[in-house]
Amino acid sequence: MKFVKITYRIVALKLLSITGLVLMGVYASREKNAPINQKQKRIRQWWLKKVVKIVGLRLITKGEVPVESQSALWVANHVSWLDIPVIGSEGVAFLSKAEVRKWPVIGWLGEKGGTVFIQRGGVNASKFASERIADNIHAGDSVLVFPEATTTDGEDVKRFHARIFAPAIDHGLLVQPIAIRYLDQFGERHPHVEWGNESFFSNLTKILSVSDIHVEISFLPLLNASEFSERKQLAEYAYHQIRGHVTAQKKIKTDRLNQNVLNKSFK
């Protein structure tokens, strides 16, 4: 049964990829480095929503999703490769290393879908990256970044790298903090999602074999970078917002467990 489910979903994802290539080929601008148009944005969001549906994720959205006129730098904790289709299905572009642009299919789709490709290192690389992100946001396309710069098991949040907030401080952008959690049907951390040292295909196969992954994506209050004196201060504030939300349920469960132990000790 699991083999059939996995095979069906892999075939569906392949067909969806082909459909994405065709649609982007039809509606994307023929000019190199042309800004993404509204049709491309809708295709990108539709495509990512379909990925989420095929994989079998059940989304639970909390908080207020920013309207298009509130384009911002979206910052989120990073648990899995699934974060990209999950958060992207809400309508946002991504930040990626420049090498990805050369990848077959994915690189082309990413470019036509508005991905901001950044060359790491080199003279003025950080300044150029900051300007590219700001240009996209000013053009009305929010950009998602992961300030931890690595994935975690989803139980806690690692410290944020302040340099990722440079575009917001340098250009007075809005910042949208996002907390994401992957849960099973009982509200516990889902054991299949953590990426760890697995290969992408191994992790994908494991995820495609189940149907009980609930994804809680919480949009926390918008921040205005112009109200912060430096990027480190902004990074710390966003970090505590997101971490507080991610670890809140863990604390509640720990408190309940301690209370149960205490109650048993008096029986």
C-alpha positions in Angstrom: 0.0 0.0 0.0 2.8 2.4 0.9 4.6 1.6 -2.3 1.5 2.4 -4.4 1.0 5.7 -2.5 4.7 6.7 -2.9 4.7 5.8 -6.6 1.5 7.7 -7.3 2.8 10.8 -5.6 6.1 10.8 -7.3 4.4 10.4 -10.7 2.1 13.3 -9.8 5.0 15.5 -8.8 6.8 14.8 -12.1 3.7 15.7 -14.1 3.3 18.8 -12.0 6.9 19.8 -12.8 6.3 19.4 -16.5 3.1 21.5 -16.2 5.1 24.2 -14.4 7.7 24.3 -17.1 5.1 24.7 -19.8 3.1 27.4 -18.0 6.2 29.4 -17.1 7.5 29.0 -20.7 4.3 30.5 -22.0 3.8 33.4 -19.6 7.4 34.3 -18.6 9.0 37.4 -20.2 11.5 36.6 -23.0 13.8 39.4 -21.6 16.7 38.2 -19.4 16.4 39.4 -15.8 13.0 40.9 -16.4 11.0 41.4 -13.2 8.4 38.7 -12.5 4.9 39.6 -13.7 1.5 38.9 -12.0 0.8 35.9 -14.1 4.1 34.3 -13.1 3.4 35.0 -9.4 0.0 33.3 -9.7 1.6 30.3 -11.5 4.3 30.1 -8.8 1.7 30.1 -6.0 -0.6 27.6 -7.7 2.3 25.3 -8.4 3.5 25.3 -4.8 0.0 24.8 -3.5 -0.2 21.7 -5.7 3.1 20.4 -4.4 1.7 20.7 -0.8 -1.5 18.9 -1.8 0.3 16.1 -3.7 2.7 15.5 -0.8 -0.3 15.2 1.5 0.4 18.0 3.9 -2.5 19.5 6.0 -2.0 23.2 6.5 -3.1 25.1 9.6 -2.6 28.8 9.0 -2.6 31.1 12.0 -2.3 34.9 12.2 -2.8 37.4 9.4 -1.1 36.8 6.1 0.2 40.1 4.7 -1.7 41.5 1.7 0.2 42.1 -1.5 0.6 45.8 -0.7 2.5 44.8 2.4 5.4 43.2 0.6 8.1 42.4 3.2 11.1 40.3 4.1 9.7 37.1 5.4 11.8 35.3 8.0 11.1 31.8 9.3 12.6 29.0 11.3 13.9 26.3 9.1 13.0 22.6 9.6 12.7 21.0 6.2 12.8 21.4 2.4 9.1 21.4 2.8 9.3 24.9 4.3 9.7 26.3 0.8 6.4 24.9 -0.8 4.5 25.4 2.5 5.4 29.0 3.0 5.7 29.7 -0.7 2.1 28.6 -1.2 1.1 31.7 0.7 2.7 33.9 -2.1 6.4 34.7 -1.7 9.7 34.6 -3.6 12.8 32.9 -2.3 16.5 33.6 -1.7 18.9 31.0 -3.1 22.6 30.6 -3.8 23.6 31.4 -7.4 24.7 27.9 -8.2 21.1 26.7 -8.1 20.3 28.8 -11.2 22.5 26.3 -13.2 20.5 23.2 -12.0 18.4 21.5 -14.7 14.7 22.4 -14.5 14.8 23.7 -10.9 17.1 26.5 -11.7 15.0 27.6 -14.7 11.8 27.4 -12.8 13.3 29.3 -9.9 14.4 32.1 -12.1 11.1 32.4 -13.9 9.3 32.2 -10.5 11.1 35.2 -9.1 13.8 33.5 -7.0 16.5 35.9 -5.9 19.9 34.3 -6.7 22.8 35.5 -4.6 26.5 35.0 -5.3 28.2 34.3 -2.0 31.6 35.8 -1.2 33.4 38.3 -3.4 33.7 42.0 -3.3 30.5 43.8 -2.4 28.5 40.5 -2.5 26.5 41.4 0.7 25.7 44.9 -0.6 24.5 43.5 -3.9 22.4 40.8 -2.2 20.8 43.5 0.0 19.9 45.6 -3.0 18.5 42.7 -5.0 16.2 41.7 -2.2 15.1 45.3 -1.6 14.4 45.7 -5.3 12.1 42.7 -5.4 10.3 43.8 -2.3 9.8 47.3 -3.5 8.4 45.8 -6.7 5.8 44.1 -4.7 7.2 40.6 -4.3 8.0 39.5 -0.7 11.1 37.4 -0.3 11.5 34.5 2.2 14.8 33.9 4.0 15.9 31.5 6.8 18.0 33.4 9.3 19.2 30.2 11.0 21.0 29.3 7.8 20.5 25.6 8.5 17.7 23.2 9.4 16.8 21.9 12.8 14.6 19.2 14.3 11.8 21.7 14.9 11.9 21.4 18.7 13.8 24.7 19.1 15.2 27.6 17.0 18.9 28.4 16.5 20.3 31.9 16.8 19.6 34.1 13.8 22.4 35.5 11.6 22.0 39.3 11.8 23.5 39.9 8.3 20.4 38.4 6.8 18.4 41.3 8.1 20.7 43.9 6.4 18.2 44.5 3.5 15.5 45.4 6.0 17.7 47.8 8.0 19.4 49.3 4.9 16.2 50.0 3.0 13.6 50.4 5.8 11.6 47.3 4.9 8.7 45.5 6.7 9.7 42.2 8.2 7.2 39.3 8.5 8.2 36.7 11.2 6.9 33.2 10.6 6.9 30.2 12.9 6.5 26.8 11.4 5.8 23.5 13.1 5.3 19.9 11.7 2.9 17.9 13.8 1.3 14.4 13.8 -2.3 13.7 14.4 -1.8 14.0 18.2 -0.1 17.4 18.0 3.4 16.0 18.6 6.4 16.8 16.5 6.2 14.7 13.4 9.2 12.2 13.3 9.3 11.9 9.4 9.9 15.6 8.6 13.3 16.2 10.1 15.9 16.2 7.3 19.1 15.6 9.3 21.8 13.7 7.4 19.4 12.0 5.0 19.6 12.4 1.2 16.8 14.4 -0.3 15.3 11.3 -2.0 15.3 9.3 1.2 13.6 12.0 3.1 11.1 12.6 0.3 10.2 8.9 0.1 9.6 8.8 3.9 7.4 11.8 3.7 5.4 10.6 0.7 4.6 7.3 2.6 2.4 9.0 5.2 -0.7 11.1 5.3 -0.8 12.5 8.8 1.6 15.5 8.5 -0.1 18.6 9.9 1.8 21.9 9.2 1.1 24.8 11.5 2.3 28.1 9.9 1.9 31.1 12.2 2.2 34.7 10.9 3.4 36.8 13.8 2.9 40.6 14.0 4.7 42.6 11.2 7.8 44.5 12.2 9.0 47.8 10.7 12.8 47.7 10.4 12.9 51.5 10.6 12.0 51.2 14.3 15.3 49.3 15.0 18.7 50.9 15.3 20.7 48.0 13.9 20.3 44.6 12.2 21.5 42.7 15.3 18.7 44.2 17.4 16.1 43.4 14.7 17.5 39.8 14.4 17.2 39.3 18.1 13.7 40.6 18.3 12.5 38.4 15.4 14.3 35.4 16.9 12.6 35.7 20.3 9.2 36.1 18.6 9.6 33.0 16.5 11.3 30.9 19.1 8.7 31.8 21.7 6.0 30.5 19.5 7.8 27.4 18.4 8.7 26.4 22.0 5.4 27.4 23.6 3.7 24.1 23.0 6.7 22.2 24.2 6.6 24.1 27.5 2.9 23.4 27.9 3.5 19.6 27.4 6.4 19.6 29.8 4.3 21.4 32.4 1.5 18.8 31.9 4.0 16.0 32.2 5.4 17.4 35.4 1.9 17.9 36.8 1.0 14.3 36.0 4.1 13.0 37.8 3.3 15.2 40.8 -0.3 14.0 40.9 0.8 10.4 40.8 3.3 11.0 43.6 0.4 12.0 45.9 -1.7 8.9 45.1 
